[in-house]
Amino acid sequence: MASTMRKYAALLAVPTLVSVGVVVADGAAAYGGPTSSVGTAAAWDCPTKAICFWDSFGGVGQRCYWSGDDSDWLGGSTTCPWAGEKPVKSVRNNGEDEDFTGVAFYRNTGYGDRIGCTRRGQQGNLQGDYKVRSHRWITTTCG
């Protein structure tokens, strides 16, 4: 399924910051087909069945999103262009598949050094400066 995953980045409009809870937690599988659209959107806009990451708080700024796992955000045929230079500041899990409890994200490629997890249907700002390098949909406890 990894070969069918697509990730996209888009510069988004920067509307008023939305007040949200922090969704960082600490401990796998893949989720559905490719995502399909990019562009300018409102805060927290994330395609259905996708996990979205932004370089700014409040679900705004540059966004990368996926509908499946990605073991290397900076390598392979597609990349998340800002991930090498900027930390992730906000995340939204817009997944719908009840088999998956959340999306775990990692400091290293290949799902190494887990730094957080966002449960299905949740969004929030991240505390700290986390440069995320990989993520995957999980069926275990998100934290």
C-alpha positions as CSV (number, residue, x, y, z in Angstrom):
1,M,0.0,0.0,0.0
2,A,3.0,2.3,0.5
3,S,3.4,2.6,-3.3
4,T,-0.2,4.0,-3.6
5,M,0.3,6.6,-0.9
6,R,0.6,10.2,-2.0
7,K,1.6,13.2,0.0
8,Y,1.1,16.8,-0.9
9,A,2.1,20.1,0.4
10,A,0.3,23.3,-0.1
11,L,0.7,26.9,1.1
12,L,-2.5,27.7,3.0
13,A,-4.1,31.0,3.9
14,V,-3.2,32.2,7.4
15,P,-6.5,33.0,9.2
16,T,-7.0,33.6,12.9
17,L,-5.4,31.1,15.2
18,V,-7.9,28.5,16.4
19,S,-7.8,27.5,20.1
20,V,-7.2,23.7,20.4
21,G,-5.9,21.1,22.8
22,V,-2.4,19.6,22.6
23,V,-2.4,16.1,21.1
24,V,1.0,14.7,21.8
25,A,1.3,11.2,23.3
26,D,3.7,8.2,23.3
27,G,4.1,3.0,21.1
28,A,1.0,-0.4,13.2
29,A,-0.7,-0.5,9.8
30,A,-1.6,1.6,6.8
31,Y,-4.8,3.5,5.8
32,G,-6.6,3.6,2.4
33,G,-5.8,5.0,-1.1
34,P,-4.3,8.3,-2.3
35,T,-5.4,11.8,-1.4
36,S,-6.4,14.0,-4.3
37,S,-6.4,17.7,-3.8
38,V,-4.1,20.6,-2.8
39,G,-4.7,24.3,-2.5
40,T,-5.6,27.2,-0.3
41,A,-7.9,26.3,2.5
42,A,-9.3,27.5,5.9
43,A,-7.6,26.6,9.2
44,W,-7.6,22.9,10.0
45,D,-8.7,21.9,6.4
46,C,-7.7,18.3,6.0
47,P,-9.1,15.9,3.4
48,T,-11.3,13.1,4.6
49,K,-9.3,9.9,5.5
50,A,-6.1,11.9,5.8
51,I,-3.5,12.9,8.4
52,C,-2.4,16.5,8.0
53,F,0.7,18.3,9.4
54,W,1.4,22.0,9.3
55,D,4.4,24.2,10.0
56,S,2.4,26.7,12.0
57,F,0.1,26.5,15.0
58,G,-3.7,26.4,14.5
59,G,-3.7,24.2,11.4
60,V,-2.4,26.9,9.1
61,G,0.7,27.6,7.0
62,Q,2.4,25.0,4.8
63,R,0.6,21.6,5.0
64,C,1.6,18.1,4.1
65,Y,-1.0,15.3,4.2
66,W,-1.2,11.6,3.5
67,S,-3.9,8.9,3.4
68,G,-1.4,6.2,4.3
69,D,1.9,5.5,6.1
70,D,5.2,7.2,5.1
71,S,8.5,5.9,6.3
72,D,10.5,8.8,5.0
73,W,9.1,12.3,4.6
74,L,12.2,13.6,2.8
75,G,13.0,10.7,0.5
76,G,11.4,8.6,-2.2
77,S,9.5,9.8,-5.2
78,T,7.6,12.5,-3.3
79,T,8.6,14.6,-0.3
80,C,7.2,17.1,2.3
81,P,9.3,20.0,1.1
82,W,9.3,22.0,4.4
83,A,9.9,19.1,6.8
84,G,13.7,19.2,6.5
85,E,13.9,22.8,7.7
86,K,10.8,23.4,9.9
87,P,9.2,21.5,12.8
88,V,5.6,20.3,12.8
89,K,3.5,22.8,14.8
90,S,0.0,21.3,14.3
91,V,-1.7,18.1,13.3
92,R,-5.2,16.8,12.4
93,N,-6.2,13.2,12.1
94,N,-9.2,13.2,9.7
95,G,-9.3,9.4,9.4
96,E,-12.5,7.5,9.4
97,D,-11.6,3.9,9.5
98,E,-12.5,2.6,13.0
99,D,-9.8,-0.2,12.7
100,F,-7.2,2.5,13.3
101,T,-7.0,4.3,16.6
102,G,-4.6,7.0,15.5
103,V,-1.5,8.1,13.7
104,A,1.9,7.8,15.4
105,F,4.6,10.1,14.2
106,Y,8.4,9.7,14.6
107,R,11.6,11.8,14.8
108,N,13.4,9.4,12.5
109,T,12.8,7.7,9.2
110,G,11.6,4.1,9.3
111,Y,9.3,4.8,12.3
112,G,12.1,5.4,14.8
113,D,11.9,7.4,18.0
114,R,8.1,7.9,18.4
115,I,7.4,11.5,19.5
116,G,3.6,11.6,19.4
117,C,0.3,10.2,18.3
118,T,-3.0,11.9,17.3
119,R,-6.2,9.9,17.7
120,R,-8.8,9.5,15.0
121,G,-10.9,12.7,14.8
122,Q,-8.6,14.8,16.9
123,Q,-6.4,17.9,16.1
124,G,-4.1,20.1,18.0
125,N,-0.9,22.1,18.4
126,L,2.3,20.4,19.3
127,Q,4.5,21.5,22.2
128,G,8.2,21.5,21.4
129,D,10.1,21.6,18.1
130,Y,9.5,18.2,16.5
131,K,10.9,17.6,13.1
132,V,8.9,14.7,12.0
133,R,10.5,12.2,9.5
134,S,7.9,9.4,9.4
135,H,4.4,8.4,10.5
136,R,2.0,5.5,10.4
137,W,-1.6,4.6,11.1
138,I,-1.9,2.4,14.2
139,T,-4.3,-0.1,15.7
140,T,-2.8,0.0,19.2
141,T,-3.3,2.6,21.9
142,C,-2.5,6.1,20.8
143,G,-1.7,7.3,24.3
